[in-house]
Amino acid sequence: MGTALPFHYHHNLFLNSITPHKPTSKPNNTSITHKPKLSSCNLTRDLVQIVSSGSMQHALKLFDKMPQSDTFLWNVMIRGYTDHGLFLDAIHLYHRMRCQGVRTDNFTYPFVIKACGVLLELAEGEKVHGNLIKLGLDADVYICNAIIIMYGKLAQIGSALKVFEQMPVRDLVSWNSIITAYSLVQQYLRSMEWFREMLRQRIRPDKFSLIIALNACSLCVYFSGGREIHCFALKSGFALDVMVQTSLIDTYCKCGMLSYAERVFDRICLRNVVAWNAMIGGYALNGQPLQAFSSLKKMLKDDNLDVDNVTLINLLPSCAQVGAVLLGKSVHGLAIRKGFLPHPVLETALLDMYGEFGILNFAELIFNQMMDKNLITWNTMIALYVQNGWNEKALKLFEELLSGYLKPDTVTISSILPAYAKLASLRECRQIHGYVMKLNYHSNLFVSNSIIYMYASSGDLVAARTFFDQMPSRDIISWNTIMMAYAIHGMGTMSIELFSEMKERGFQPNGSTFVSLLTSCSNSGMVNKGWAYYNLMKEDYGIEPQIEHYGCMLDLIGRTGNLDQAMSFIEEMPLLPTARIWGSLLNACRNKGNIELAELAAERITSIRHDNTGCYVLLSNLYAEAGRWDNSEHIKSIMKKAGIEKTLAFSTVQTKFRLHRFINQDRSHIESDMIYNVLGIISRNTGHSKREVYVNKFKPSDLARKKANLPENHSIRLAVCFGLISTGLGNPVHVRKNTRICEDCHIVVKRISEITKSEIIVGDSKVFHHFRNGHCSCGDYW
């Protein structure tokens, strides 16, 4: 989630400005609203006062006692419902008005149209538009402006443009409306073109025109467009308006130009809380959390201003950026004391913050207690689950969303697809792909890139490449994703070919491109090419290595077995090593059997993340293999005291109709007898290459208990055997494993692929292994 900046204030203020209390043109003689008779004036005054107070239930009771033929009274009620956010009630009352034969007029429709737009009711909006045409009100400027905005909210920009072009008379609000409509459908550059067209037509913009255009520039990171509007503001006298100044700050911050934003901010004569909020949010957005906190102190001390809910919304990302959990909780407490909660945007920002800290129980508590959950809230919670590896909960929450009234958008889909990639079967992945096609979201680049990742991560590299080739347009993320797809499948040569093709098509590599390339080289054992790309990234493209780049290089060095070089590489890094870095070293130590260096790596990992299960298990196994039983038992006791449980290993295999799951020594499957018969035949043909090594990992007293976990009983072999039984000839066997495949099983599956002449694809927790004719794509290093 991005930092929430205060510009919804300006946007809403503009939307209110295009629905004034009085129409901009006089209604024709047939639609004049008659004022109530003198005898009912007191009741009418009471009704207006009650509606203004927001007590719509009380207002409805009074309304029902009044003459039902008076259009003025109906209009008061419909507007009341709309002004107080009861849009569905406004539409229902409009239908009741028409059913009772009460005449509608040009005061009635703007508020009904607004309700249709907010509720995203396209069918209802089109019916209302049709009624307007029949009544001859479709030429009214006031009504047309509302229709343009409605169609913009409903993503019907063609209809909005048609209304605008057919208007016999346009005012400034009409131009502001069409500029807004294009922003609402995310065509920000077209929005700017209409702003320029307004200037060419010698229509003088007001401050709302500039605010709308600046908002479009900020959303598409159009820095030169923002400067263009800034110049116009200076020439036209709007540059001293605090709302325009705040919009400029917002635009410059979102374009990453903090120095420009600070210059505008320093020239504001009377800074209000909205201007401070824009600056605080800008610092957070640009990764300068300390400056955000400093601005807050200045706002409170120098300008003697108090925080509002937007201040806290903009401050929360800074708490996450500096890892200040207690400060984040303090901001949460302040929001409660100030009475800012419930507030959907603030609550969503709190969700985001707790998710960044990994405190998902707090995030869940806030989410479950929220009374008004919008789609952004649902999207945030789903994304947090996925980012923290809680994929099952993410899928369950997505199903809950589908059962409600909200419709998933492109953000929802791009957030949930990685969860499908991790947990779902290929069949389910194809089903969600079909659902995306039905929603017509497949043309969205974020969604398209997620589909590539989903297929690659679920083991179907062919489907990932087919989808990539069929994309009508691609961005750099598309290329990076397909290169990473080949990387995790151990096919680095294809990634390198794609990199060359990408450059030929004019795409400029970024940091993520080189993560994909370096991962490809590491997983495919191309050490020299890896170093070449690492140097190319720095020297030719000026990209400074980040943690992920260093991690890839350590994986690459680990392949060579040169642990001294790996340690020197870590010591020379300009960045503080993370658990990812020490994890790469630990893995290299595992393959070389270097316990001393493994101990150092494990110590550094646990100091950063004390709950790293894999680290403890790997170190315990290293001790056991070296016969250091006391050390091995000590690690297990640490895990037990800390409540850290070893991950239960399981494997899954997809058949035509369902996903089958196996654990070690599993006999619960209906086809168990046949599976074990096939396993016995395979074991006799492949031998027990590593049985003695595995047995030596345990004390004699533990052997009876551990025999169930001998490699010959591992879930991966059961899944492969069942896959061979249930998969048609010539089709690959797809198996997934939630932990790394052990060395013994790796050897056996290679042998199985050679004996059966079958392709077996095994995706473990790190890479996909493509076994063909006795060979594996990983080159026996993973």
C-alpha positions in Angstrom: 0.0 0.0 0.0 1.2 3.4 -0.8 1.3 6.3 1.6 -2.1 8.0 1.9 -1.7 11.7 1.0 -4.4 14.2 1.8 -5.5 14.9 -1.7 -8.8 13.1 -1.4 -9.8 16.3 0.4 -9.2 18.5 -2.6 -10.8 16.0 -4.9 -13.9 15.7 -2.8 -14.0 19.5 -2.5 -14.0 19.7 -6.3 -16.7 17.1 -6.7 -18.9 19.1 -4.3 -18.2 22.2 -6.3 -19.7 20.7 -9.4 -23.0 20.0 -7.6 -23.9 23.5 -6.4 -27.1 24.2 -4.5 -28.7 26.0 -7.4 -28.7 24.9 -11.0 -26.5 26.9 -13.4 -29.3 27.4 -15.8 -33.0 28.2 -15.2 -35.3 25.2 -15.4 -37.8 25.3 -18.2 -41.5 26.2 -17.6 -42.5 22.5 -17.4 -40.1 21.6 -14.7 -40.4 24.6 -12.3 -40.4 23.3 -8.7 -43.4 24.7 -6.9 -42.7 25.9 -3.4 -44.9 24.5 -0.6 -48.1 26.2 0.4 -47.9 28.6 3.3 -49.9 26.3 5.6 -47.2 23.7 5.4 -44.2 26.1 5.7 -43.5 25.2 9.3 -43.4 21.5 8.6 -41.2 22.1 5.5 -38.8 24.2 7.6 -38.7 21.4 10.2 -38.0 18.8 7.6 -35.1 20.8 6.1 -33.6 21.3 9.6 -33.9 17.6 10.4 -32.4 16.5 7.1 -29.5 19.0 7.6 -28.8 17.4 11.0 -28.5 14.0 9.4 -31.3 12.3 11.2 -32.8 10.7 8.1 -35.0 8.2 9.9 -36.7 11.0 11.8 -36.9 13.0 8.6 -38.6 10.1 6.8 -41.3 9.8 9.5 -42.1 13.5 9.2 -42.0 13.3 5.4 -44.5 10.5 5.3 -47.0 12.8 7.1 -46.6 15.6 4.6 -48.2 16.1 1.2 -46.7 13.4 -1.2 -47.3 15.4 -4.4 -44.8 18.2 -3.6 -41.6 17.7 -5.7 -39.7 20.1 -3.5 -40.1 17.8 -0.5 -39.0 14.7 -2.4 -35.9 16.6 -3.6 -35.1 17.7 -0.1 -35.2 14.0 1.1 -33.2 12.6 -1.9 -30.5 15.3 -1.5 -30.4 14.6 2.2 -29.8 10.9 1.7 -27.1 11.7 -0.9 -25.4 14.3 1.3 -25.2 11.9 4.2 -23.9 9.0 2.2 -27.1 7.0 2.1 -27.0 6.6 -1.7 -29.0 3.4 -1.9 -31.8 5.0 0.1 -31.7 8.0 -2.3 -32.2 5.7 -5.3 -35.0 3.8 -3.6 -36.8 7.1 -2.8 -36.4 8.2 -6.4 -38.1 5.0 -7.6 -40.9 5.6 -5.0 -41.3 9.1 -6.3 -41.7 8.0 -9.9 -44.1 5.1 -8.9 -46.3 7.6 -7.1 -46.4 9.8 -10.2 -44.7 12.7 -8.6 -43.0 15.0 -11.2 -39.2 14.9 -11.2 -37.2 18.0 -12.3 -33.7 19.2 -12.8 -33.2 19.6 -9.1 -34.0 15.9 -8.6 -31.6 14.2 -11.0 -28.1 15.5 -10.0 -28.3 13.8 -6.7 -29.7 10.6 -8.1 -27.0 10.6 -10.7 -24.4 11.1 -8.0 -25.8 8.1 -6.0 -25.6 5.9 -9.1 -21.9 6.9 -9.6 -20.9 6.2 -6.0 -22.7 2.8 -5.9 -21.2 1.9 -9.4 -24.7 1.1 -10.6 -24.2 1.3 -14.4 -27.5 -0.1 -15.3 -29.4 2.2 -13.0 -27.3 5.2 -14.2 -28.2 4.5 -17.8 -31.9 4.2 -16.9 -31.8 7.6 -15.2 -30.0 9.1 -18.2 -32.7 7.6 -20.5 -35.4 9.2 -18.3 -33.6 12.5 -18.6 -33.6 12.4 -22.4 -37.4 11.6 -22.4 -38.1 14.6 -20.2 -35.9 16.9 -22.3 -33.5 17.6 -19.4 -30.4 16.2 -21.1 -29.4 19.7 -22.3 -29.3 21.1 -18.7 -25.7 22.1 -17.9 -26.0 21.2 -14.2 -27.3 17.7 -15.0 -24.9 17.0 -17.8 -21.9 17.9 -15.5 -23.2 15.3 -13.0 -23.7 12.7 -15.8 -20.1 13.1 -17.0 -18.7 12.5 -13.5 -21.1 9.5 -13.1 -19.8 7.9 -16.3 -16.2 8.6 -15.2 -16.8 6.7 -11.9 -18.5 3.9 -13.9 -15.4 3.6 -16.2 -17.6 4.5 -19.2 -15.4 7.3 -20.6 -16.8 7.0 -24.1 -20.3 7.8 -22.7 -18.9 10.7 -20.6 -17.1 12.2 -23.7 -20.3 11.8 -25.8 -22.3 13.8 -23.2 -19.6 16.5 -23.0 -19.4 16.8 -26.8 -23.2 17.0 -27.3 -23.7 19.7 -24.7 -25.1 22.9 -26.4 -23.5 25.0 -23.7 -20.6 24.3 -21.4 -19.4 26.1 -18.4 -16.1 25.8 -16.4 -17.5 23.0 -14.3 -18.2 21.0 -17.5 -14.5 21.2 -18.4 -13.5 20.3 -14.9 -15.8 17.3 -15.1 -14.4 15.9 -18.3 -10.8 16.3 -16.9 -11.9 14.5 -13.7 -13.6 11.8 -15.7 -10.4 10.9 -17.5 -8.5 10.8 -14.2 -11.2 8.5 -12.7 -10.5 5.9 -15.5 -6.7 6.3 -14.9 -6.1 8.0 -18.3 -4.1 10.7 -16.6 -2.2 11.9 -19.7 -5.5 12.3 -21.5 -6.7 14.3 -18.5 -3.8 16.6 -18.9 -4.6 16.9 -22.7 -8.1 18.1 -21.8 -6.6 20.6 -19.4 -4.5 22.0 -22.2 -7.5 22.0 -24.6 -9.4 24.1 -22.1 -6.6 26.7 -22.1 -6.6 26.6 -25.9 -10.3 27.3 -25.9 -9.6 30.4 -23.7 -11.6 29.0 -20.8 -10.0 30.4 -17.7 -9.3 27.6 -15.1 -10.2 28.1 -11.5 -8.2 26.6 -8.6 -10.1 23.3 -8.8 -9.1 22.9 -12.4 -5.4 23.1 -11.4 -6.0 20.8 -8.4 -7.6 18.1 -10.7 -4.8 18.4 -13.3 -2.1 18.2 -10.6 -3.8 15.2 -9.1 -3.6 13.5 -12.6 0.1 14.4 -12.8 0.9 13.0 -9.4 -0.9 9.7 -10.1 1.1 9.1 -13.3 4.3 10.6 -11.9 4.3 13.3 -14.6 6.9 15.7 -13.2 7.1 17.9 -16.3 3.3 18.2 -16.4 3.3 19.3 -12.7 5.9 22.0 -13.5 3.8 23.1 -16.4 0.8 23.7 -14.1 3.1 25.3 -11.5 4.2 27.9 -14.1 0.6 28.6 -15.1 -0.3 29.0 -11.4 2.5 31.6 -11.1 1.3 33.5 -14.1 -2.4 33.4 -13.2 -2.1 34.3 -9.5 -3.1 30.9 -8.1 0.4 30.1 -6.8 -0.4 31.7 -3.5 -3.6 29.7 -2.9 -2.9 27.2 -0.1 -4.9 24.5 -1.8 -3.0 24.8 -5.0 0.3 25.0 -3.1 -0.6 21.8 -1.2 -1.5 20.1 -4.5 1.9 21.1 -5.9 3.6 19.6 -2.8 1.7 16.4 -3.3 2.6 16.2 -7.0 6.3 16.9 -6.5 6.5 14.4 -3.6 4.9 11.6 -5.7 7.3 12.4 -8.5 10.2 12.0 -6.1 11.2 15.6 -6.3 11.3 16.5 -2.6 13.5 19.6 -3.1 10.7 21.2 -5.3 8.1 20.2 -2.7 10.1 21.8 0.2 10.5 25.0 -1.9 6.8 25.3 -2.4 6.1 24.4 1.3 8.6 27.0 2.6 6.7 29.8 0.6 3.3 29.1 2.2 2.5 32.1 4.3 -0.1 30.5 6.6 0.5 26.7 6.7 -2.5 24.6 7.7 -2.6 21.0 8.8 -3.4 19.9 5.2 -0.1 21.4 3.9 1.8 19.8 6.8 0.1 16.4 6.1 1.2 16.6 2.4 4.8 17.2 3.5 4.8 14.5 6.2 3.3 12.0 3.7 5.8 13.1 1.0 8.7 12.3 3.3 7.2 8.9 4.2 6.6 8.1 0.5 10.2 8.9 -0.4 11.7 6.8 2.3 12.7 9.7 4.7 10.9 8.7 7.9 13.1 10.8 10.2 12.1 13.9 8.2 8.5 13.0 8.5 8.8 12.8 12.3 10.8 16.1 12.3 7.9 17.8 10.3 5.4 16.5 12.8 7.3 18.1 15.7 7.6 21.4 13.8 3.9 21.4 13.0 3.0 20.9 16.7 5.6 23.3 18.1 6.1 26.0 15.5 2.6 26.4 14.0 0.8 25.2 17.1 -1.4 22.9 15.0 -3.0 19.7 16.2 -2.9 16.4 14.3 -5.9 15.1 12.4 -6.7 11.6 11.1 -4.7 12.3 7.8 -1.6 13.2 9.8 -1.7 9.8 11.5 -2.4 8.0 8.2 0.7 9.6 6.7 2.8 9.0 9.7 2.2 5.3 10.1 4.3 4.2 7.1 7.3 6.1 8.7 6.9 4.0 11.8 7.1 0.8 9.7 10.1 2.1 7.8 12.2 2.6 10.9 10.9 -0.5 12.6 9.4 1.5 15.5 6.8 -0.9 16.7 6.2 1.0 20.0 5.9 4.3 18.1 3.4 2.7 15.7 1.3 1.4 18.7 1.5 4.9 20.3 0.1 6.4 17.1 -2.7 3.8 17.2 -3.4 4.7 20.8 -3.5 8.4 19.9 -6.0 7.7 17.2 -8.2 6.0 19.8 -7.9 8.8 22.3 -8.6 11.5 19.7 -11.7 9.7 18.6 -10.5 9.2 15.0 -11.7 5.6 14.9 -13.6 4.1 13.3 -12.2 5.5 10.1 -11.8 3.2 7.1 -8.6 4.9 5.7 -6.9 5.2 9.1 -7.8 1.6 10.0 -6.4 0.4 6.7 -3.2 2.3 7.3 -3.0 0.6 10.7 -3.5 -2.8 9.0 -0.7 -2.0 6.6 1.7 -1.0 9.5 1.1 -4.0 11.6 1.5 -6.2 8.5 4.9 -4.6 7.8 5.9 -5.5 11.4 4.6 -9.0 10.9 2.1 -8.6 13.8 -0.8 -10.1 11.9 -2.8 -10.9 15.0 -3.2 -7.1 15.6 -4.0 -6.6 11.9 -6.7 -9.3 12.0 -8.2 -7.8 15.2 -8.5 -4.4 13.5 -9.9 -5.9 10.3 -12.5 -8.1 12.1 -13.7 -5.1 14.1 -14.0 -2.7 11.2 -17.6 -1.8 10.6 -17.1 -0.2 7.2 -14.7 -2.4 5.1 -14.2 -1.1 1.5 -12.4 -2.9 -1.2 -9.1 -1.2 -0.4 -9.3 -2.7 3.1 -10.0 -6.2 1.8 -7.1 -5.8 -0.7 -4.7 -4.7 2.1 -5.6 -7.6 4.4 -5.2 -10.2 1.5 -1.9 -8.7 0.5 -0.6 -8.8 4.1 -1.5 -12.5 4.4 0.4 -13.2 1.1 3.4 -11.1 2.0 3.8 -12.8 5.4 3.3 -16.3 3.9 -0.2 -16.9 5.3 -1.4 -18.1 1.9 -4.2 -20.3 3.2 -5.8 -17.4 5.1 -5.4 -15.2 2.0 -7.3 -17.7 -0.1 -10.0 -18.1 2.6 -10.4 -14.3 2.8 -10.6 -14.0 -0.9 -13.4 -16.6 -1.0 -15.2 -14.5 1.7 -14.8 -11.4 -0.4 -16.3 -13.2 -3.4 -19.4 -14.2 -1.4 -20.1 -10.6 -0.5 -21.3 -7.6 -2.5 -17.9 -6.1 -3.3 -16.4 -7.0 -6.7 -12.6 -7.7 -6.8 -10.6 -5.3 -8.8 -7.2 -5.6 -10.5 -5.4 -5.0 -7.2 -7.3 -7.8 -5.5 -6.5 -10.2 -8.3 -2.8 -9.3 -8.6 -2.5 -9.7 -4.7 -4.2 -13.1 -4.5 -2.5 -14.8 -7.5 0.8 -15.4 -5.6 -1.2 -17.3 -3.0 -2.6 -19.5 -5.8 0.9 -20.0 -7.0 2.1 -21.3 -3.6 -0.9 -23.4 -2.6 -3.3 -24.1 -5.4 -3.2 -26.9 -7.9 -2.6 -26.3 -11.5 -6.3 -26.9 -12.1 -7.3 -24.2 -9.6 -4.7 -21.8 -11.2 -6.4 -22.3 -14.5 -9.8 -21.7 -12.9 -8.7 -18.4 -11.4 -7.1 -17.5 -14.8 -10.6 -18.1 -16.4 -12.2 -15.9 -13.8 -9.7 -13.1 -14.6 -10.6 -13.5 -18.3 -14.3 -13.3 -17.4 -13.7 -10.0 -15.5 -11.6 -8.7 -18.5 -8.7 -8.0 -16.2 -6.2 -10.0 -18.2 -5.2 -6.9 -20.2 -4.1 -5.1 -17.0 -0.3 -5.4 -16.8 -0.2 -5.9 -13.0 -2.6 -8.8 -13.3 -0.8 -10.2 -16.5 2.5 -10.2 -14.7 1.0 -12.0 -11.7 -0.5 -14.7 -14.0 3.0 -15.3 -15.4 4.4 -15.7 -11.9 1.5 -17.9 -10.8 2.0 -20.4 -13.6 5.7 -20.5 -13.2 5.5 -20.9 -9.4 2.9 -23.7 -9.8 5.2 -25.6 -12.1 3.7 -24.9 -15.5 6.5 -23.1 -17.3 5.0 -23.7 -20.7 1.7 -21.9 -19.7 3.7 -19.0 -18.2 5.7 -18.6 -21.5 2.6 -19.0 -23.7 0.8 -16.3 -21.7 3.8 -14.0 -21.9 4.1 -14.5 -25.7 0.4 -13.6 -26.1 0.5 -10.4 -24.1 -0.5 -7.4 -26.3 1.8 -5.1 -24.4 4.6 -5.7 -21.9 6.5 -3.6 -19.4 9.9 -4.2 -17.7 8.2 -6.2 -14.9 6.8 -8.6 -17.5 10.3 -9.3 -18.8 11.7 -9.6 -15.3 9.0 -12.0 -14.3 9.4 -14.4 -17.3 13.2 -14.3 -16.7 12.7 -15.2 -13.1 10.3 -18.0 -14.2 13.1 -19.6 -16.1 15.5 -19.0 -13.2 13.4 -20.9 -10.6 13.1 -23.7 -13.1 16.9 -23.9 -13.5 16.9 -22.8 -17.1 19.2 -19.9 -17.0 20.2 -20.0 -20.6 16.6 -19.1 -21.6 16.7 -16.1 -19.1 19.9 -14.9 -20.8 18.3 -15.2 -24.3 15.2 -13.2 -23.0 17.5 -10.5 -21.6 19.1 -10.0 -25.0 15.6 -9.9 -26.7 14.4 -7.4 -24.0 17.3 -5.0 -24.8 16.7 -5.3 -28.5 13.1 -4.2 -28.0 14.3 -1.1 -26.2 13.6 -1.9 -22.6 16.1 -0.6 -20.0 17.1 -3.1 -17.4 16.5 -2.2 -13.7 17.7 -3.7 -10.4 15.0 -6.4 -10.5 16.2 -7.4 -14.0 19.6 -8.3 -12.6 18.1 -10.2 -9.6 16.4 -12.4 -12.2 19.6 -12.8 -14.2 21.8 -13.5 -11.2 19.3 -16.0 -9.8 19.3 -17.7 -13.3 23.1 -17.9 -13.2 23.1 -19.2 -9.6 20.5 -21.9 -10.1 22.0 -23.0 -13.4 25.6 -23.0 -12.2 26.8 -20.3 -14.6 29.4 -18.8 -12.3 31.4 -16.8 -14.8 28.3 -15.3 -16.4 27.0 -14.4 -13.0 30.1 -12.4 -12.2 29.9 -10.8 -15.7 26.3 -9.6 -15.1 27.1 -8.4 -11.6 29.9 -6.2 -13.0 27.7 -5.1 -16.0 25.0 -4.0 -13.6 27.4 -1.6 -11.8 29.6 -0.5 -14.6 27.3 -0.2 -17.6 24.0 0.6 -16.0 25.1 2.4 -12.8 22.8 0.2 -10.7 24.2 -0.2 -7.1 23.8 -3.7 -5.8 21.1 -4.2 -3.1 20.6 -7.1 -0.6 19.0 -9.4 -3.1 21.9 -8.9 -5.6 24.4 -9.8 -2.9 22.3 -12.8 -1.8 22.4 -14.1 -5.4 26.1 -13.7 -5.6 26.6 -15.5 -2.4 24.5 -18.4 -3.8 26.8 -18.3 -6.8 30.0 -18.4 -4.7 28.5 -21.2 -2.6 28.2 -23.3 -5.7 32.0 -23.1 -6.1 32.5 -24.3 -2.5 34.9 -21.4 -1.8 33.6 -20.5 1.7 36.6 -18.2 2.4 35.6 -16.1 -0.7 32.0 -16.1 0.5 32.9 -14.8 4.0 35.2 -12.1 2.4 32.3 -11.1 0.1 30.0 -10.6 3.1 32.7 -8.6 5.0 33.2 -6.3 2.0 29.5 -5.6 1.5 28.6 -1.9 2.1 25.2 -3.0 3.4 24.3 -4.6 6.7 24.0 -8.4 6.1 20.4 -9.7 6.5 19.0 -13.1 7.4 18.9 -13.7 3.6 22.7 -13.2 3.3 23.6 -15.4 6.3 21.1 -18.0 5.0 23.0 -18.2 1.7 26.2 -18.8 3.6 24.5 -21.4 5.8 23.3 -23.3 2.8 26.8 -23.3 1.3 28.2 -24.6 4.7 25.6 -27.4 4.6 26.9 -28.5 1.2 30.5 -28.4 2.3 29.9 -29.8 5.8 31.7 -26.8 7.4 30.1 -26.7 10.9 32.2 -23.9 12.4 31.2 -21.4 9.7 27.6 -22.8 9.8 27.5 -22.0 13.5 28.5 -18.4 12.8 25.9 -18.0 10.1 23.2 -19.6 12.3 24.1 -17.3 15.2 23.7 -14.2 13.0 20.4 -15.5 11.5 18.8 -16.2 14.9 20.0 -12.7 16.2 17.9 -11.2 13.4 15.0 -13.7 13.3 14.9 -15.9 16.3 12.0 -18.0 14.9 13.8 -19.2 11.7 12.8 -22.9 11.8 14.9 -23.9 8.8 18.1 -22.5 10.3 17.7 -24.6 13.5 16.8 -27.7 11.7 19.7 -27.4 9.2 22.2 -26.8 12.0 20.9 -29.7 14.1 21.2 -32.1 11.1 24.8 -30.8 10.5 25.7 -31.7 14.1 24.0 -35.1 13.8 25.9 -36.0 10.5 29.1 -35.1 12.3 28.2 -37.3 15.3 28.0 -34.3 17.6 24.8 -35.5 19.3 25.0 -33.2 22.3 25.0 -30.2 20.1 22.2 -31.6 18.0 20.0 -32.2 21.1 20.9 -28.7 22.4 19.5 -27.1 19.2 16.3 -29.2 19.6 15.9 -28.1 23.2 16.3 -24.5 22.2 13.5 -25.0 19.6 11.3 -26.6 22.1 11.7 -23.9 24.7 11.0 -21.2 22.1 7.9 -23.0 20.8 9.5 -23.5 17.4 8.2 -26.6 15.7 9.8 -28.4 12.8 7.8 -27.8 9.6 5.8 -31.0 8.8 7.0 -32.0 5.4 4.4 -33.0 2.8 4.2 -33.4 -0.9 1.3 -33.0 -3.3 0.6 -34.3 -6.8 -2.0 -33.1 -9.2 -4.3 -35.6 -11.1 -7.1 -34.8 -13.4 -9.7 -34.1 -10.8 -8.0 -33.3 -7.5 -4.8 -32.6 -5.6 -3.4 -35.5 -3.5 -1.3 -34.9 -0.4 1.2 -37.2 1.2 3.2 -37.0 4.4 6.2 -39.3 5.3 5.2 -43.0 5.7 1.6 -42.0 4.6 -0.8 -45.0 4.3 -4.0 -43.0 4.4 -4.5 -42.8 0.6 -7.0 -45.1 -1.0 -4.4 -46.4 -3.4 -1.7 -47.0 -0.7 -1.2 -50.7 -1.5 -0.5 -50.0 -5.1 1.7 -47.0 -4.3 3.9 -49.0 -1.9 4.1 -51.9 -4.4 5.4 -49.4 -7.1 7.7 -47.9 -4.4 9.1 -51.3 -3.6 9.8 -52.1 -7.3 11.5 -48.7 -7.7 13.5 -49.2 -4.5 14.9 -52.5 -5.7 15.9 -50.9 -9.0 17.4 -47.8 -7.5 19.0 -49.2 -4.4 19.3 -47.4 -1.0 22.2 -45.1 -1.9 22.0 -42.9 1.2 20.3 -45.1 3.8 23.5 -45.7 5.9 24.3 -41.9 5.8 20.8 -41.1 6.9 20.8 -43.7 9.7 24.1 -42.3 11.1 22.5 -38.9 11.6 20.8 -40.3 14.7 21.8 -41.9 18.0 21.2 -45.6 18.3 18.5 -44.9 20.9 16.6 -42.7 18.4 16.8 -45.1 15.5 13.5 -46.9 16.2 11.6 -43.6 16.3 13.4 -42.2 13.2 13.1 -45.2 10.9 9.7 -44.0 9.9 11.5 -40.9 8.4 14.1 -42.8 6.4 14.3 -41.4 2.9 12.6 -44.5 1.4 9.5 -43.4 3.3 9.6 -39.7 2.4 6.5 -38.1 1.0 8.2 -37.1 -2.2 8.7 -40.7 -3.3 5.0 -41.6 -2.5 3.8 -38.6 -4.5 6.1 -39.5 -7.5 4.9 -43.1 -7.4 1.2 -42.1 -7.3 1.9 -39.6 -10.1 3.4 -42.3 -12.3 0.3 -44.5 -11.6 -2.3 -41.8 -12.3 -0.7 -39.7 -15.1 -1.1 -40.6 -18.7 1.8 -41.8 -20.8 3.9 -38.9 -22.2 2.5 -36.4 -19.7 4.9 -34.9 -17.0 4.4 -35.8 -13.4 3.9 -32.5 -11.3 4.9 -32.8 -7.7 5.2 -30.0 -5.1 7.0 -30.2 -1.7 6.8 -27.6 1.1 10.4 -28.2 2.2 13.7 -28.9 0.3 14.0 -32.3 -1.3 16.7 -34.3 0.4 19.8 -35.5 -1.3 18.8 -39.1 -1.3 15.4 -38.5 -2.8 16.9 -36.3 -5.4 19.2 -39.1 -6.5 16.3 -41.6 -6.5 14.0 -39.4 -8.5 16.7 -38.9 -11.1 17.0 -42.6 -11.4 13.2 -43.0 -11.6 13.1 -40.6 -14.6 15.8 -42.6 -16.3 14.1 -46.0 -15.7 10.5 -44.9 -16.6 11.5 -42.5 -19.4 9.2 -39.9 -17.7 9.6 -36.2 -17.1 9.1 -35.5 -13.4 8.8 -31.9 -12.2 9.4 -31.4 -8.5 9.0 -27.9 -7.0 10.5 -27.7 -3.5 10.8 -24.7 -1.3 13.6 -23.2 -3.3 13.5 -24.2 -7.0 11.8 -26.5 -9.5 13.7 -29.6 -10.4 13.1 -30.9 -14.0 14.1 -34.6 -14.0 14.7 -36.1 -17.4 16.6 -39.2 -18.4 18.5 -39.4 -15.2 19.5 -35.7 -15.1 18.2 -32.7 -13.1 18.0 -29.1 -14.3 19.5 -27.9 -11.0 22.9 -29.5 -11.8 22.7 -31.3 -8.4 23.1 -28.1 -6.4 20.1 -26.5 -4.6 
